[in-house]
Amino acid sequence: MIHVGIDLHSRNMTLVAINDNGKLLAKEKVNNTPANLSQFFRQFNEPVQSVVECTSYWYWVADWCREKNVPLQLAHAKMLKAIS
């Protein structure tokens, strides 16, 4: 399984993919478009799941994941640890 974390902002997002062993597979900062999201996910040949903070901008990502059958977990922003 590949796990993709999505750090979503109003205009761009940083996508980070790791495998089950925690190995970094890909990291990319792109503008917020469904096409860019599709391009990032297209590089993986095994099942993928993702997580995004439930900020003001997550709705379109949830719609995209639903259409592509990518499981999406919403993370509560105040419950997340700061990334060092």
mmCIF file as gemmi writes it, N, C-alpha and C atoms, coordinates in Angstrom:
data_model
loop_
_atom_site.group_PDB
_atom_site.id
_atom_site.type_symbol
_atom_site.label_atom_id
_atom_site.label_alt_id
_atom_site.label_comp_id
_atom_site.label_asym_id
_atom_site.label_entity_id
_atom_site.label_seq_id
_atom_site.pdbx_PDB_ins_code
_atom_site.Cartn_x
_atom_site.Cartn_y
_atom_site.Cartn_z
_atom_site.occupancy
_atom_site.B_iso_or_equiv
_atom_site.pdbx_formal_charge
_atom_site.auth_seq_id
_atom_site.auth_asym_id
_atom_site.pdbx_PDB_model_num
ATOM 1 N N . MET Axp A 1 ? 0.856 -1.179 0 1 0 ? 1 A 1
ATOM 2 C CA . MET Axp A 1 ? 0 0 0 1 0 ? 1 A 1
ATOM 3 C C . MET Axp A 1 ? 0.895 1.234 0 1 0 ? 1 A 1
ATOM 4 N N . ILE Axp A 2 ? 0.476 2.239 -0.741 1 0 ? 2 A 1
ATOM 5 C CA . ILE Axp A 2 ? 1.164 3.525 -0.767 1 0 ? 2 A 1
ATOM 6 C C . ILE Axp A 2 ? 0.289 4.531 -0.03 1 0 ? 2 A 1
ATOM 7 N N . HIS Axp A 3 ? 0.912 5.336 0.814 1 0 ? 3 A 1
ATOM 8 C CA . HIS Axp A 3 ? 0.222 6.322 1.621 1 0 ? 3 A 1
ATOM 9 C C . HIS Axp A 3 ? 0.641 7.71 1.148 1 0 ? 3 A 1
ATOM 10 N N . VAL Axp A 4 ? -0.333 8.53 0.772 1 0 ? 4 A 1
ATOM 11 C CA . VAL Axp A 4 ? -0.051 9.874 0.273 1 0 ? 4 A 1
ATOM 12 C C . VAL Axp A 4 ? -0.618 10.897 1.245 1 0 ? 4 A 1
ATOM 13 N N . GLY Axp A 5 ? 0.261 11.746 1.761 1 0 ? 5 A 1
ATOM 14 C CA . GLY Axp A 5 ? -0.141 12.86 2.595 1 0 ? 5 A 1
ATOM 15 C C . GLY Axp A 5 ? -0.27 14.099 1.723 1 0 ? 5 A 1
ATOM 16 N N . ILE Axp A 6 ? -1.359 14.817 1.893 1 0 ? 6 A 1
ATOM 17 C CA . ILE Axp A 6 ? -1.616 16.008 1.092 1 0 ? 6 A 1
ATOM 18 C C . ILE Axp A 6 ? -1.658 17.214 2.021 1 0 ? 6 A 1
ATOM 19 N N . ASP Axp A 7 ? -0.673 18.097 1.881 1 0 ? 7 A 1
ATOM 20 C CA . ASP Axp A 7 ? -0.644 19.355 2.632 1 0 ? 7 A 1
ATOM 21 C C . ASP Axp A 7 ? -1.272 20.399 1.717 1 0 ? 7 A 1
ATOM 22 N N . LEU Axp A 8 ? -2.532 20.671 1.95 1 0 ? 8 A 1
ATOM 23 C CA . LEU Axp A 8 ? -3.345 21.462 1.028 1 0 ? 8 A 1
ATOM 24 C C . LEU Axp A 8 ? -3.468 22.906 1.501 1 0 ? 8 A 1
ATOM 25 N N . HIS Axp A 9 ? -3.172 23.812 0.604 1 0 ? 9 A 1
ATOM 26 C CA . HIS Axp A 9 ? -3.316 25.246 0.857 1 0 ? 9 A 1
ATOM 27 C C . HIS Axp A 9 ? -4.278 25.826 -0.175 1 0 ? 9 A 1
ATOM 28 N N . SER Axp A 10 ? -4.5 27.107 -0.146 1 0 ? 10 A 1
ATOM 29 C CA . SER Axp A 10 ? -5.493 27.71 -1.041 1 0 ? 10 A 1
ATOM 30 C C . SER Axp A 10 ? -5.094 27.628 -2.508 1 0 ? 10 A 1
ATOM 31 N N . ARG Axp A 11 ? -3.803 27.707 -2.813 1 0 ? 11 A 1
ATOM 32 C CA . ARG Axp A 11 ? -3.371 27.723 -4.22 1 0 ? 11 A 1
ATOM 33 C C . ARG Axp A 11 ? -2.491 26.552 -4.62 1 0 ? 11 A 1
ATOM 34 N N . ASN Axp A 12 ? -1.857 25.908 -3.65 1 0 ? 12 A 1
ATOM 35 C CA . ASN Axp A 12 ? -0.961 24.808 -3.981 1 0 ? 12 A 1
ATOM 36 C C . ASN Axp A 12 ? -1.059 23.726 -2.918 1 0 ? 12 A 1
ATOM 37 N N . MET Axp A 13 ? -0.424 22.611 -3.221 1 0 ? 13 A 1
ATOM 38 C CA . MET Axp A 13 ? -0.4 21.485 -2.29 1 0 ? 13 A 1
ATOM 39 C C . MET Axp A 13 ? 0.941 20.787 -2.407 1 0 ? 13 A 1
ATOM 40 N N . THR Axp A 14 ? 1.38 20.245 -1.293 1 0 ? 14 A 1
ATOM 41 C CA . THR Axp A 14 ? 2.568 19.403 -1.284 1 0 ? 14 A 1
ATOM 42 C C . THR Axp A 14 ? 2.095 17.981 -1.071 1 0 ? 14 A 1
ATOM 43 N N . LEU Axp A 15 ? 2.521 17.1 -1.948 1 0 ? 15 A 1
ATOM 44 C CA . LEU Axp A 15 ? 2.133 15.693 -1.914 1 0 ? 15 A 1
ATOM 45 C C . LEU Axp A 15 ? 3.358 14.861 -1.556 1 0 ? 15 A 1
ATOM 46 N N . VAL Axp A 16 ? 3.219 13.979 -0.58 1 0 ? 16 A 1
ATOM 47 C CA . VAL Axp A 16 ? 4.31 13.106 -0.159 1 0 ? 16 A 1
ATOM 48 C C . VAL Axp A 16 ? 3.785 11.682 -0.116 1 0 ? 16 A 1
ATOM 49 N N . ALA Axp A 17 ? 4.503 10.785 -0.793 1 0 ? 17 A 1
ATOM 50 C CA . ALA Axp A 17 ? 4.103 9.377 -0.837 1 0 ? 17 A 1
ATOM 51 C C . ALA Axp A 17 ? 5.164 8.517 -0.17 1 0 ? 17 A 1
ATOM 52 N N . ILE Axp A 18 ? 4.7 7.615 0.703 1 0 ? 18 A 1
ATOM 53 C CA . ILE Axp A 18 ? 5.576 6.643 1.34 1 0 ? 18 A 1
ATOM 54 C C . ILE Axp A 18 ? 4.965 5.255 1.19 1 0 ? 18 A 1
ATOM 55 N N . ASN Axp A 19 ? 5.808 4.241 1.364 1 0 ? 19 A 1
ATOM 56 C CA . ASN Axp A 19 ? 5.285 2.872 1.346 1 0 ? 19 A 1
ATOM 57 C C . ASN Axp A 19 ? 5.047 2.412 2.781 1 0 ? 19 A 1
ATOM 58 N N . ASP Axp A 20 ? 4.671 1.152 2.945 1 0 ? 20 A 1
ATOM 59 C CA . ASP Axp A 20 ? 4.37 0.616 4.274 1 0 ? 20 A 1
ATOM 60 C C . ASP Axp A 20 ? 5.575 0.619 5.216 1 0 ? 20 A 1
ATOM 61 N N . ASN Axp A 21 ? 6.77 0.637 4.656 1 0 ? 21 A 1
ATOM 62 C CA . ASN Axp A 21 ? 7.988 0.648 5.463 1 0 ? 21 A 1
ATOM 63 C C . ASN Axp A 21 ? 8.463 2.063 5.78 1 0 ? 21 A 1
ATOM 64 N N . GLY Axp A 22 ? 7.727 3.068 5.318 1 0 ? 22 A 1
ATOM 65 C CA . GLY Axp A 22 ? 8.097 4.453 5.574 1 0 ? 22 A 1
ATOM 66 C C . GLY Axp A 22 ? 9.096 5.029 4.591 1 0 ? 22 A 1
ATOM 67 N N . LYS Axp A 23 ? 9.389 4.294 3.535 1 0 ? 23 A 1
ATOM 68 C CA . LYS Axp A 23 ? 10.34 4.777 2.528 1 0 ? 23 A 1
ATOM 69 C C . LYS Axp A 23 ? 9.672 5.86 1.679 1 0 ? 23 A 1
ATOM 70 N N . LEU Axp A 24 ? 10.367 6.983 1.529 1 0 ? 24 A 1
ATOM 71 C CA . LEU Axp A 24 ? 9.87 8.074 0.693 1 0 ? 24 A 1
ATOM 72 C C . LEU Axp A 24 ? 9.898 7.658 -0.769 1 0 ? 24 A 1
ATOM 73 N N . LEU Axp A 25 ? 8.744 7.727 -1.42 1 0 ? 25 A 1
ATOM 74 C CA . LEU Axp A 25 ? 8.643 7.343 -2.826 1 0 ? 25 A 1
ATOM 75 C C . LEU Axp A 25 ? 8.557 8.544 -3.75 1 0 ? 25 A 1
ATOM 76 N N . ALA Axp A 26 ? 7.922 9.606 -3.299 1 0 ? 26 A 1
ATOM 77 C CA . ALA Axp A 26 ? 7.759 10.789 -4.14 1 0 ? 26 A 1
ATOM 78 C C . ALA Axp A 26 ? 7.367 11.977 -3.278 1 0 ? 26 A 1
ATOM 79 N N . LYS Axp A 27 ? 7.795 13.149 -3.707 1 0 ? 27 A 1
ATOM 80 C CA . LYS Axp A 27 ? 7.408 14.391 -3.042 1 0 ? 27 A 1
ATOM 81 C C . LYS Axp A 27 ? 7.353 15.465 -4.115 1 0 ? 27 A 1
ATOM 82 N N . GLU Axp A 28 ? 6.254 16.22 -4.103 1 0 ? 28 A 1
ATOM 83 C CA . GLU Axp A 28 ? 6.076 17.224 -5.146 1 0 ? 28 A 1
ATOM 84 C C . GLU Axp A 28 ? 5.171 18.345 -4.653 1 0 ? 28 A 1
ATOM 85 N N . LYS Axp A 29 ? 5.498 19.566 -5.026 1 0 ? 29 A 1
ATOM 86 C CA . LYS Axp A 29 ? 4.644 20.717 -4.74 1 0 ? 29 A 1
ATOM 87 C C . LYS Axp A 29 ? 4.055 21.173 -6.07 1 0 ? 29 A 1
ATOM 88 N N . VAL Axp A 30 ? 2.715 21.237 -6.13 1 0 ? 30 A 1
ATOM 89 C CA . VAL Axp A 30 ? 2.02 21.565 -7.383 1 0 ? 30 A 1
ATOM 90 C C . VAL Axp A 30 ? 0.877 22.533 -7.102 1 0 ? 30 A 1
ATOM 91 N N . ASN Axp A 31 ? 0.407 23.166 -8.152 1 0 ? 31 A 1
ATOM 92 C CA . ASN Axp A 31 ? -0.791 24.002 -8.05 1 0 ? 31 A 1
ATOM 93 C C . ASN Axp A 31 ? -2.002 23.113 -7.837 1 0 ? 31 A 1
ATOM 94 N N . ASN Axp A 32 ? -3.021 23.654 -7.2 1 0 ? 32 A 1
ATOM 95 C CA . ASN Axp A 32 ? -4.243 22.906 -6.903 1 0 ? 32 A 1
ATOM 96 C C . ASN Axp A 32 ? -5.097 22.738 -8.149 1 0 ? 32 A 1
ATOM 97 N N . THR Axp A 33 ? -4.928 21.613 -8.814 1 0 ? 33 A 1
ATOM 98 C CA . THR Axp A 33 ? -5.815 21.259 -9.917 1 0 ? 33 A 1
ATOM 99 C C . THR Axp A 33 ? -6.036 19.749 -9.889 1 0 ? 33 A 1
ATOM 100 N N . PRO Axp A 34 ? -7.199 19.303 -10.312 1 0 ? 34 A 1
ATOM 101 C CA . PRO Axp A 34 ? -7.418 17.86 -10.404 1 0 ? 34 A 1
ATOM 102 C C . PRO Axp A 34 ? -6.416 17.186 -11.341 1 0 ? 34 A 1
ATOM 103 N N . ALA Axp A 35 ? -6.019 17.863 -12.401 1 0 ? 35 A 1
ATOM 104 C CA . ALA Axp A 35 ? -5.051 17.289 -13.346 1 0 ? 35 A 1
ATOM 105 C C . ALA Axp A 35 ? -3.707 17.041 -12.672 1 0 ? 35 A 1
ATOM 106 N N . ASN Axp A 36 ? -3.247 17.973 -11.844 1 0 ? 36 A 1
ATOM 107 C CA . ASN Axp A 36 ? -1.984 17.783 -11.129 1 0 ? 36 A 1
ATOM 108 C C . ASN Axp A 36 ? -2.087 16.658 -10.116 1 0 ? 36 A 1
ATOM 109 N N . LEU Axp A 37 ? -3.212 16.55 -9.454 1 0 ? 37 A 1
ATOM 110 C CA . LEU Axp A 37 ? -3.424 15.46 -8.514 1 0 ? 37 A 1
ATOM 111 C C . LEU Axp A 37 ? -3.408 14.117 -9.25 1 0 ? 37 A 1
ATOM 112 N N . SER Axp A 38 ? -4.068 14.053 -10.38 1 0 ? 38 A 1
ATOM 113 C CA . SER Axp A 38 ? -4.08 12.825 -11.189 1 0 ? 38 A 1
ATOM 114 C C . SER Axp A 38 ? -2.683 12.449 -11.65 1 0 ? 38 A 1
ATOM 115 N N . GLN Axp A 39 ? -1.91 13.435 -12.077 1 0 ? 39 A 1
ATOM 116 C CA . GLN Axp A 39 ? -0.551 13.164 -12.551 1 0 ? 39 A 1
ATOM 117 C C . GLN Axp A 39 ? 0.315 12.577 -11.441 1 0 ? 39 A 1
ATOM 118 N N . PHE Axp A 40 ? 0.195 13.111 -10.236 1 0 ? 40 A 1
ATOM 119 C CA . PHE Axp A 40 ? 0.977 12.584 -9.124 1 0 ? 40 A 1
ATOM 120 C C . PHE Axp A 40 ? 0.584 11.139 -8.816 1 0 ? 40 A 1
ATOM 121 N N . PHE Axp A 41 ? -0.703 10.861 -8.718 1 0 ? 41 A 1
ATOM 122 C CA . PHE Axp A 41 ? -1.169 9.519 -8.358 1 0 ? 41 A 1
ATOM 123 C C . PHE Axp A 41 ? -0.931 8.497 -9.471 1 0 ? 41 A 1
ATOM 124 N N . ARG Axp A 42 ? -0.828 8.952 -10.696 1 0 ? 42 A 1
ATOM 125 C CA . ARG Axp A 42 ? -0.667 8.058 -11.846 1 0 ? 42 A 1
ATOM 126 C C . ARG Axp A 42 ? 0.642 7.279 -11.791 1 0 ? 42 A 1
ATOM 127 N N . GLN Axp A 43 ? 1.627 7.763 -11.071 1 0 ? 43 A 1
ATOM 128 C CA . GLN Axp A 43 ? 2.944 7.115 -11.054 1 0 ? 43 A 1
ATOM 129 C C . GLN Axp A 43 ? 2.982 5.831 -10.223 1 0 ? 43 A 1
ATOM 130 N N . PHE Axp A 44 ? 1.918 5.525 -9.5 1 0 ? 44 A 1
ATOM 131 C CA . PHE Axp A 44 ? 1.914 4.362 -8.617 1 0 ? 44 A 1
ATOM 132 C C . PHE Axp A 44 ? 1.111 3.215 -9.225 1 0 ? 44 A 1
ATOM 133 N N . ASN Axp A 45 ? 1.687 2.009 -9.11 1 0 ? 45 A 1
ATOM 134 C CA . ASN Axp A 45 ? 1.057 0.815 -9.689 1 0 ? 45 A 1
ATOM 135 C C . ASN Axp A 45 ? 0.421 -0.091 -8.642 1 0 ? 45 A 1
ATOM 136 N N . GLU Axp A 46 ? 0.429 0.334 -7.398 1 0 ? 46 A 1
ATOM 137 C CA . GLU Axp A 46 ? -0.191 -0.47 -6.343 1 0 ? 46 A 1
ATOM 138 C C . GLU Axp A 46 ? -1.253 0.362 -5.631 1 0 ? 46 A 1
ATOM 139 N N . PRO Axp A 47 ? -2.051 -0.25 -4.775 1 0 ? 47 A 1
ATOM 140 C CA . PRO Axp A 47 ? -3.123 0.486 -4.105 1 0 ? 47 A 1
ATOM 141 C C . PRO Axp A 47 ? -2.591 1.704 -3.339 1 0 ? 47 A 1
ATOM 142 N N . VAL Axp A 48 ? -3.382 2.767 -3.367 1 0 ? 48 A 1
ATOM 143 C CA . VAL Axp A 48 ? -3.001 4.031 -2.74 1 0 ? 48 A 1
ATOM 144 C C . VAL Axp A 48 ? -4.127 4.484 -1.819 1 0 ? 48 A 1
ATOM 145 N N . GLN Axp A 49 ? -3.753 5.039 -0.683 1 0 ? 49 A 1
ATOM 146 C CA . GLN Axp A 49 ? -4.708 5.72 0.183 1 0 ? 49 A 1
ATOM 147 C C . GLN Axp A 49 ? -4.104 7.076 0.517 1 0 ? 49 A 1
ATOM 148 N N . SER Axp A 50 ? -4.949 8.016 0.926 1 0 ? 50 A 1
ATOM 149 C CA . SER Axp A 50 ? -4.442 9.36 1.162 1 0 ? 50 A 1
ATOM 150 C C . SER Axp A 50 ? -5.056 9.97 2.415 1 0 ? 50 A 1
ATOM 151 N N . VAL Axp A 51 ? -4.421 11.05 2.864 1 0 ? 51 A 1
ATOM 152 C CA . VAL Axp A 51 ? -4.899 11.8 4.024 1 0 ? 51 A 1
ATOM 153 C C . VAL Axp A 51 ? -4.709 13.279 3.729 1 0 ? 51 A 1
ATOM 154 N N . VAL Axp A 52 ? -5.661 14.089 4.188 1 0 ? 52 A 1
ATOM 155 C CA . VAL Axp A 52 ? -5.591 15.538 4.025 1 0 ? 52 A 1
ATOM 156 C C . VAL Axp A 52 ? -6.188 16.177 5.272 1 0 ? 52 A 1
ATOM 157 N N . GLU Axp A 53 ? -5.633 17.327 5.653 1 0 ? 53 A 1
ATOM 158 C CA . GLU Axp A 53 ? -6.221 18.084 6.76 1 0 ? 53 A 1
ATOM 159 C C . GLU Axp A 53 ? -7.589 18.599 6.344 1 0 ? 53 A 1
ATOM 160 N N . CYS Axp A 54 ? -8.508 18.656 7.274 1 0 ? 54 A 1
ATOM 161 C CA . CYS Axp A 54 ? -9.852 19.148 6.954 1 0 ? 54 A 1
ATOM 162 C C . CYS Axp A 54 ? -9.874 20.677 7.089 1 0 ? 54 A 1
ATOM 163 N N . THR Axp A 55 ? -9.163 21.328 6.187 1 0 ? 55 A 1
ATOM 164 C CA . THR Axp A 55 ? -9.165 22.786 6.113 1 0 ? 55 A 1
ATOM 165 C C . THR Axp A 55 ? -10.277 23.225 5.162 1 0 ? 55 A 1
ATOM 166 N N . SER Axp A 56 ? -10.321 24.473 4.847 1 0 ? 56 A 1
ATOM 167 C CA . SER Axp A 56 ? -11.39 25.016 3.998 1 0 ? 56 A 1
ATOM 168 C C . SER Axp A 56 ? -11.361 24.506 2.566 1 0 ? 56 A 1
ATOM 169 N N . TYR Axp A 57 ? -10.27 23.902 2.159 1 0 ? 57 A 1
ATOM 170 C CA . TYR Axp A 57 ? -10.086 23.587 0.735 1 0 ? 57 A 1
ATOM 171 C C . TYR Axp A 57 ? -10.182 22.1 0.408 1 0 ? 57 A 1
ATOM 172 N N . TRP Axp A 58 ? -10.555 21.258 1.35 1 0 ? 58 A 1
ATOM 173 C CA . TRP Axp A 58 ? -10.46 19.822 1.135 1 0 ? 58 A 1
ATOM 174 C C . TRP Axp A 58 ? -11.587 19.217 0.307 1 0 ? 58 A 1
ATOM 175 N N . TYR Axp A 59 ? -12.665 19.916 0.09 1 0 ? 59 A 1
ATOM 176 C CA . TYR Axp A 59 ? -13.844 19.322 -0.564 1 0 ? 59 A 1
ATOM 177 C C . TYR Axp A 59 ? -13.556 18.794 -1.969 1 0 ? 59 A 1
ATOM 178 N N . TRP Axp A 60 ? -12.848 19.584 -2.771 1 0 ? 60 A 1
ATOM 179 C CA . TRP Axp A 60 ? -12.591 19.144 -4.144 1 0 ? 60 A 1
ATOM 180 C C . TRP Axp A 60 ? -11.669 17.927 -4.164 1 0 ? 60 A 1
ATOM 181 N N . VAL Axp A 61 ? -10.759 17.822 -3.173 1 0 ? 61 A 1
ATOM 182 C CA . VAL Axp A 61 ? -9.883 16.65 -3.081 1 0 ? 61 A 1
ATOM 183 C C . VAL Axp A 61 ? -10.71 15.416 -2.74 1 0 ? 61 A 1
ATOM 184 N N . ALA Axp A 62 ? -11.662 15.568 -1.841 1 0 ? 62 A 1
ATOM 185 C CA . ALA Axp A 62 ? -12.542 14.446 -1.491 1 0 ? 62 A 1
ATOM 186 C C . ALA Axp A 62 ? -13.352 13.989 -2.703 1 0 ? 62 A 1
ATOM 187 N N . ASP Axp A 63 ? -13.849 14.936 -3.484 1 0 ? 63 A 1
ATOM 188 C CA . ASP Axp A 63 ? -14.594 14.586 -4.701 1 0 ? 63 A 1
ATOM 189 C C . ASP Axp A 63 ? -13.701 13.835 -5.677 1 0 ? 63 A 1
ATOM 190 N N . TRP Axp A 64 ? -12.47 14.325 -5.848 1 0 ? 64 A 1
ATOM 191 C CA . TRP Axp A 64 ? -11.524 13.678 -6.766 1 0 ? 64 A 1
ATOM 192 C C . TRP Axp A 64 ? -11.237 12.249 -6.295 1 0 ? 64 A 1
ATOM 193 N N . CYS Axp A 65 ? -10.961 12.086 -5.002 1 0 ? 65 A 1
ATOM 194 C CA . CYS Axp A 65 ? -10.663 10.75 -4.472 1 0 ? 65 A 1
ATOM 195 C C . CYS Axp A 65 ? -11.843 9.801 -4.641 1 0 ? 65 A 1
ATOM 196 N N . ARG Axp A 66 ? -13.051 10.297 -4.419 1 0 ? 66 A 1
ATOM 197 C CA . ARG Axp A 66 ? -14.24 9.462 -4.592 1 0 ? 66 A 1
ATOM 198 C C . ARG Axp A 66 ? -14.354 8.991 -6.038 1 0 ? 66 A 1
ATOM 199 N N . GLU Axp A 67 ? -14.133 9.9 -6.99 1 0 ? 67 A 1
ATOM 200 C CA . GLU Axp A 67 ? -14.215 9.54 -8.415 1 0 ? 67 A 1
ATOM 201 C C . GLU Axp A 67 ? -13.16 8.514 -8.814 1 0 ? 67 A 1
ATOM 202 N N . LYS Axp A 68 ? -11.977 8.596 -8.196 1 0 ? 68 A 1
ATOM 203 C CA . LYS Axp A 68 ? -10.853 7.716 -8.55 1 0 ? 68 A 1
ATOM 204 C C . LYS Axp A 68 ? -10.75 6.494 -7.643 1 0 ? 68 A 1
ATOM 205 N N . ASN Axp A 69 ? -11.701 6.329 -6.721 1 0 ? 69 A 1
ATOM 206 C CA . ASN Axp A 69 ? -11.691 5.201 -5.78 1 0 ? 69 A 1
ATOM 207 C C . ASN Axp A 69 ? -10.424 5.155 -4.929 1 0 ? 69 A 1
ATOM 208 N N . VAL Axp A 70 ? -9.971 6.326 -4.497 1 0 ? 70 A 1
ATOM 209 C CA . VAL Axp A 70 ? -8.823 6.433 -3.602 1 0 ? 70 A 1
ATOM 210 C C . VAL Axp A 70 ? -9.364 6.701 -2.2 1 0 ? 70 A 1
ATOM 211 N N . PRO Axp A 71 ? -9.142 5.786 -1.256 1 0 ? 71 A 1
ATOM 212 C CA . PRO Axp A 71 ? -9.6 6.035 0.109 1 0 ? 71 A 1
ATOM 213 C C . PRO Axp A 71 ? -8.955 7.308 0.663 1 0 ? 71 A 1
ATOM 214 N N . LEU Axp A 72 ? -9.769 8.15 1.278 1 0 ? 72 A 1
ATOM 215 C CA . LEU Axp A 72 ? -9.296 9.417 1.827 1 0 ? 72 A 1
ATOM 216 C C . LEU Axp A 72 ? -9.657 9.501 3.299 1 0 ? 72 A 1
ATOM 217 N N . GLN Axp A 73 ? -8.672 9.807 4.108 1 0 ? 73 A 1
ATOM 218 C CA . GLN Axp A 73 ? -8.871 10.038 5.538 1 0 ? 73 A 1
ATOM 219 C C . GLN Axp A 73 ? -8.724 11.53 5.79 1 0 ? 73 A 1
ATOM 220 N N . LEU Axp A 74 ? -9.686 12.114 6.495 1 0 ? 74 A 1
ATOM 221 C CA . LEU Axp A 74 ? -9.579 13.514 6.885 1 0 ? 74 A 1
ATOM 222 C C . LEU Axp A 74 ? -8.917 13.577 8.252 1 0 ? 74 A 1
ATOM 223 N N . ALA Axp A 75 ? -7.957 14.48 8.379 1 0 ? 75 A 1
ATOM 224 C CA . ALA Axp A 75 ? -7.247 14.649 9.648 1 0 ? 75 A 1
ATOM 225 C C . ALA Axp A 75 ? -7.63 15.98 10.262 1 0 ? 75 A 1
ATOM 226 N N . HIS Axp A 76 ? -7.915 15.976 11.536 1 0 ? 76 A 1
ATOM 227 C CA . HIS Axp A 76 ? -8.273 17.197 12.253 1 0 ? 76 A 1
ATOM 228 C C . HIS Axp A 76 ? -7 18.023 12.448 1 0 ? 76 A 1
ATOM 229 N N . ALA Axp A 77 ? -6.997 19.254 11.937 1 0 ? 77 A 1
ATOM 230 C CA . ALA Axp A 77 ? -5.801 20.095 11.948 1 0 ? 77 A 1
ATOM 231 C C . ALA Axp A 77 ? -5.254 20.323 13.358 1 0 ? 77 A 1
ATOM 232 N N . LYS Axp A 78 ? -6.101 20.487 14.327 1 0 ? 78 A 1
ATOM 233 C CA . LYS Axp A 78 ? -5.618 20.746 15.689 1 0 ? 78 A 1
ATOM 234 C C . LYS Axp A 78 ? -5.084 19.511 16.386 1 0 ? 78 A 1
ATOM 235 N N . MET Axp A 79 ? -5.388 18.344 15.844 1 0 ? 79 A 1
ATOM 236 C CA . MET Axp A 79 ? -4.925 17.109 16.466 1 0 ? 79 A 1
ATOM 237 C C . MET Axp A 79 ? -3.614 16.586 15.86 1 0 ? 79 A 1
ATOM 238 N N . LEU Axp A 80 ? -3.151 17.201 14.79 1 0 ? 80 A 1
ATOM 239 C CA . LEU Axp A 80 ? -1.932 16.752 14.144 1 0 ? 80 A 1
ATOM 240 C C . LEU Axp A 80 ? -0.708 17.306 14.853 1 0 ? 80 A 1
ATOM 241 N N . LYS Axp A 81 ? 0.366 16.54 14.853 1 0 ? 81 A 1
ATOM 242 C CA . LYS Axp A 81 ? 1.628 17.023 15.4 1 0 ? 81 A 1
ATOM 243 C C . LYS Axp A 81 ? 2.281 17.946 14.38 1 0 ? 81 A 1
ATOM 244 N N . ALA Axp A 82 ? 2.998 18.906 14.848 1 0 ? 82 A 1
ATOM 245 C CA . ALA Axp A 82 ? 3.76 19.781 13.946 1 0 ? 82 A 1
ATOM 246 C C . ALA Axp A 82 ? 4.851 18.961 13.281 1 0 ? 82 A 1
ATOM 247 N N . ILE Axp A 83 ? 5.023 19.186 11.993 1 0 ? 83 A 1
ATOM 248 C CA . ILE Axp A 83 ? 6.058 18.483 11.242 1 0 ? 83 A 1
ATOM 249 C C . ILE Axp A 83 ? 7.364 19.26 11.401 1 0 ? 83 A 1
ATOM 250 N N . SER Axp A 84 ? 8.399 18.584 11.852 1 0 ? 84 A 1
ATOM 251 C CA . SER Axp A 84 ? 9.668 19.294 12.062 1 0 ? 84 A 1
ATOM 252 C C . SER Axp A 84 ? 10.526 19.252 10.824 1 0 ? 84 A 1
